[in-house]
């Protein structure tokens, strides 16, 4: 699997193909993160081969739906439990991310795992995800953005009023260098 763009959350429902011996086999539902429907269906069969004796040739997919979060206007803390294969073995890991929705946090996860651990997307298995309360945040990279007195200073602003009588957007060239340190 290659990650092309943001990840999406899909619900895939599948089962073994009905036979005369088993006319109504039980269906399995799986929540899968993938960039598109085709990869979501492929990952469903990959995991079903591991968990049950079921392959694409002996089964059928009943339904594929994209799951969209209701409230995407408020930032939340997400905890993600995952397993990944490295060159030396299989490792379990817990990660925390802040994002507007779960799919954004999963996209951050894939990007960070590629950058820090050189892990390919196909070797990452997401075990569980949850929304975490602010008091329960553990990791320092998430804790630094949690406080109520959080401020984002603008250290290098430019003041267009000090550069003459025209606005900055009207001028192509200016007489002096801009002042970017304001206290």
C-alpha positions as CSV (number, residue, x, y, z in Angstrom):
1,X,0.0,0.0,0.0
2,X,1.2,3.5,-0.8
3,X,-0.1,6.5,1.0
4,X,-1.2,9.1,-1.6
5,X,-2.9,12.0,0.1
6,X,-4.8,12.0,3.3
7,X,-6.1,8.8,4.8
8,X,-9.8,8.0,5.1
9,X,-11.7,5.7,7.4
10,X,-13.7,2.9,5.8
11,X,-16.1,0.3,7.2
12,X,-15.8,-2.9,5.2
13,X,-18.2,-5.8,5.6
14,X,-17.5,-9.2,4.1
15,X,-18.1,-12.9,4.5
16,X,-17.3,-16.3,3.0
17,X,-19.2,-17.0,-0.1
18,X,-22.4,-19.0,0.6
19,X,-22.3,-22.7,-0.3
20,X,-24.8,-25.5,0.0
21,X,-23.3,-26.7,3.2
22,X,-23.3,-23.1,4.7
23,X,-26.0,-21.1,3.0
24,X,-25.8,-18.2,5.4
25,X,-22.2,-17.6,6.6
26,X,-21.5,-15.0,9.3
27,X,-20.4,-11.6,8.2
28,X,-17.3,-9.7,9.5
29,X,-17.1,-6.0,9.9
30,X,-13.7,-4.2,9.9
31,X,-12.7,-0.5,10.3
32,X,-9.8,0.2,8.0
33,X,-7.8,3.3,7.3
34,X,-6.8,3.6,3.6
35,X,-6.4,6.4,1.0
36,X,-9.2,4.9,-1.2
37,X,-11.8,2.2,-1.5
38,X,-9.6,-0.2,-3.5
39,X,-6.9,-0.3,-0.9
40,X,-9.5,-0.6,1.9
41,X,-10.9,-3.7,0.2
42,X,-7.4,-5.1,-0.3
43,X,-6.5,-4.6,3.4
44,X,-9.7,-6.2,4.4
45,X,-8.7,-9.4,2.7
46,X,-5.2,-9.2,4.0
47,X,-6.5,-9.1,7.6
48,X,-9.1,-11.8,7.0
49,X,-6.5,-14.2,5.7
50,X,-4.6,-13.7,9.0
51,X,-7.6,-13.9,11.4
52,X,-9.9,-16.5,9.6
53,X,-9.4,-19.0,6.9
54,X,-10.9,-16.8,4.3
55,X,-9.4,-15.5,1.0
56,X,-10.7,-13.2,-1.7
57,X,-11.4,-16.2,-3.9
58,X,-13.6,-17.9,-1.3
59,X,-15.3,-14.8,0.0
60,X,-17.3,-11.7,-1.0
61,X,-17.5,-8.1,0.2
62,X,-21.0,-7.0,1.1
63,X,-20.5,-3.3,1.7
64,X,-17.9,-0.6,1.9
65,X,-18.7,2.8,3.5
66,X,-16.6,5.8,4.3
67,X,-16.9,6.9,7.9
68,X,-16.9,10.7,8.4
69,X,-16.6,12.3,11.8
70,X,-19.5,14.6,12.9
71,X,-17.6,17.3,14.7
72,X,-14.5,18.4,12.8
73,X,-14.4,21.9,14.1
74,X,-12.8,21.2,17.5
75,X,-9.3,20.0,18.0
76,X,-8.9,16.7,19.9
77,X,-6.2,14.5,21.3
78,X,-6.0,11.0,19.8
79,X,-4.2,7.9,21.1
80,X,-3.2,5.3,18.5
81,X,-2.0,1.8,19.3
82,X,-0.2,0.1,16.4
83,X,2.1,-2.7,15.4
84,X,4.7,-2.4,12.8
85,X,7.4,-4.6,11.2
86,X,10.9,-3.2,11.2
87,X,14.1,-4.8,9.9
88,X,14.8,-6.3,13.3
89,X,11.3,-7.6,14.2
90,X,7.7,-6.7,15.0
91,X,7.1,-3.9,17.5
92,X,4.1,-2.6,19.4
93,X,3.8,1.1,19.9
94,X,1.5,3.8,21.3
95,X,1.3,7.3,19.8
96,X,-0.5,10.5,20.5
97,X,-1.5,13.2,18.1
98,X,-3.6,16.4,18.1
99,X,-5.8,17.0,15.1
100,X,-9.3,18.0,14.0
101,X,-10.3,14.5,13.0
102,X,-9.1,10.9,13.4
103,X,-8.1,10.6,9.7
104,X,-5.8,13.6,10.1
105,X,-4.2,12.0,13.1
106,X,-3.7,8.7,11.2
107,X,-2.1,10.7,8.3
108,X,0.3,12.3,10.8
109,X,1.1,8.8,12.1
110,X,2.0,7.4,8.7
111,X,4.2,10.4,7.9
112,X,5.9,10.3,11.3
113,X,6.5,6.5,11.1
114,X,8.0,6.9,7.6
115,X,10.3,9.7,8.8
116,X,11.4,8.4,12.2
117,X,11.4,4.7,11.8
118,X,11.6,4.3,8.0
119,X,8.5,2.1,8.1
120,X,6.5,1.4,5.0
121,X,2.8,1.9,5.1
122,X,2.2,-1.7,4.3
123,X,4.0,-2.8,7.4
124,X,1.9,-0.7,9.8
125,X,-1.2,-2.3,11.4
126,X,-3.4,0.0,13.5
127,X,-4.8,-2.0,16.4
128,X,-6.9,0.6,18.2
129,X,-7.7,4.3,18.3
130,X,-9.3,6.5,20.9
131,X,-10.0,10.1,21.8
132,X,-8.0,11.1,24.9
133,X,-9.0,13.7,27.5
134,X,-6.5,16.5,28.1
135,X,-5.7,15.3,31.6
136,X,-4.7,11.8,30.3
137,X,-2.2,13.0,27.7
138,X,1.2,11.3,28.3
139,X,3.6,12.2,25.5
140,X,5.6,15.4,25.6
141,X,5.1,16.3,22.0
142,X,1.4,16.4,22.7
143,X,1.7,18.0,26.2
144,X,3.4,21.1,24.8
145,X,0.2,22.1,23.0
146,X,-2.3,21.3,25.8
147,X,-2.1,24.3,28.2
148,X,-4.7,27.0,28.6
149,X,-2.0,29.8,28.4
150,X,-0.7,28.5,25.0
151,X,0.5,31.3,22.8
152,X,2.0,31.3,19.3
153,X,4.3,34.3,19.1
154,X,5.0,35.9,15.7
155,X,8.7,36.7,15.9
156,X,9.2,38.0,12.4
157,X,6.3,40.1,11.4
158,X,6.6,43.0,8.9
159,X,5.1,46.4,9.5
160,X,4.0,47.9,6.2
161,X,3.1,51.2,7.8
162,X,6.8,52.0,8.6
163,X,7.8,51.6,4.9
164,X,6.3,54.7,3.3
165,X,2.9,55.8,2.3
166,X,1.9,52.8,0.1
167,X,0.8,49.5,1.4
168,X,3.1,46.5,1.0
169,X,0.9,44.8,-1.6
170,X,1.1,47.9,-3.9
171,X,4.9,48.1,-3.8
172,X,7.2,45.8,-5.7
173,X,10.4,47.3,-4.3
174,X,10.9,49.1,-1.0
175,X,13.5,51.6,0.0
176,X,14.8,50.0,3.2
177,X,14.8,46.6,4.8
178,X,11.7,45.6,6.8
179,X,11.8,45.7,10.5
180,X,10.8,42.2,11.8
181,X,11.5,42.5,15.5
182,X,8.7,44.1,17.5
183,X,8.5,44.0,21.3
